[in-house]
């Protein structure tokens, strides 16, 4: 099972652009099965996962337990078992933080 985080999907512009980029990066992984990791439920991820019958695991930010470190802790949990990232640059600090953390631990990042 290939576990891929799709980050910043709202920056894709259109569903067609989002879908094309994801299919391109995942084309050799489909036969092994795919699990999508996401930090939020977006229309693009929901439609793509439904269309291709791919399960999604969401990683939500637990502000109550982790306070100001909640984003970093959520990202650590997401990256702990992630095989790769499809990264759309939406300009958000958190999206960039995930990319930086992934690169630091050697998780492949594909910029879409």
C-alpha positions in Angstrom: 0.0 0.0 0.0 1.4 3.4 -1.1 0.5 6.1 1.4 0.6 9.6 -0.2 -0.2 12.9 1.4 -1.9 15.4 -0.9 -1.2 18.9 0.5 -2.4 22.3 -0.7 -5.0 20.8 -3.1 -7.0 24.0 -3.2 -4.2 25.6 -5.2 -4.7 23.3 -8.1 -7.0 25.7 -9.9 -9.5 23.1 -11.3 -10.4 19.5 -10.6 -9.0 18.5 -14.0 -5.6 20.0 -13.1 -5.7 18.4 -9.7 -6.7 15.0 -11.0 -4.2 15.1 -13.9 -1.3 15.9 -11.5 -2.3 13.2 -9.0 -2.8 10.5 -11.7 0.6 11.4 -13.2 2.4 11.0 -9.9 0.5 7.9 -8.8 0.4 6.0 -12.1 2.9 3.4 -11.0 1.4 3.0 -7.6 -2.2 2.2 -8.4 -1.6 -1.6 -8.8 -0.2 -1.7 -5.2 -3.1 0.2 -3.7 -3.1 3.8 -2.5 -4.1 5.5 0.8 -4.4 9.2 0.7 -3.4 11.2 3.7 -4.9 14.7 4.0 -5.1 17.5 6.5 -8.5 18.7 5.4 -11.4 17.4 3.4 -11.4 19.4 0.2 -13.8 19.0 -2.8 -10.9 17.9 -5.0 -9.7 15.1 -2.7 -13.2 13.9 -2.0 -14.0 13.7 -5.7 -10.7 12.1 -6.7 -10.9 9.5 -3.9 -14.5 8.6 -4.8 -13.8 8.5 -8.5 -10.8 6.1 -8.1 -12.1 4.3 -5.0 -9.2 5.4 -2.8 -9.5 5.6 1.0 -8.6 8.8 2.7 -7.2 9.2 6.2 -7.5 12.7 7.6 -5.0 14.2 10.1 -6.7 16.9 12.0 -5.0 19.6 14.2 -5.5 18.9 17.9 -5.2 22.3 19.4 -6.5 21.2 22.8 -3.8 18.6 23.3 -0.8 20.3 21.7 -1.6 24.0 21.9 0.7 26.1 19.8 2.7 23.0 18.7 -0.5 21.4 17.2 0.4 21.9 13.6 3.9 20.5 14.0 2.6 17.5 15.9 -0.1 16.8 13.4 2.5 17.0 10.6 4.8 14.6 12.4 2.0 12.1 12.7 1.1 12.5 9.0 4.7 12.1 7.9 5.6 9.2 10.2 4.1 6.6 7.9 4.0 8.5 4.6 5.7 7.2 1.4 5.5 10.5 -0.6 3.8 13.9 -0.9 2.0 15.6 -3.8 2.4 19.2 -2.9 0.4 22.1 -4.4 1.8 25.5 -3.4 -1.1 27.3 -1.9 1.2 29.8 -0.2 0.1 28.8 3.3 2.7 28.5 6.1 1.5 25.1 7.1 1.7 23.7 3.6 5.3 24.9 3.3 6.0 23.5 6.8 4.9 20.0 5.7 7.0 20.2 2.6 10.1 21.3 4.6 9.6 18.6 7.3 9.2 15.9 4.6 12.3 16.9 2.8 14.2 17.0 6.0 13.4 13.3 6.8 13.8 12.2 3.2 10.2 11.7 2.2 9.8 12.3 -1.6 7.9 15.5 -2.4 6.5 16.0 -5.9 5.6 19.6 -6.6 2.4 19.7 -8.7 
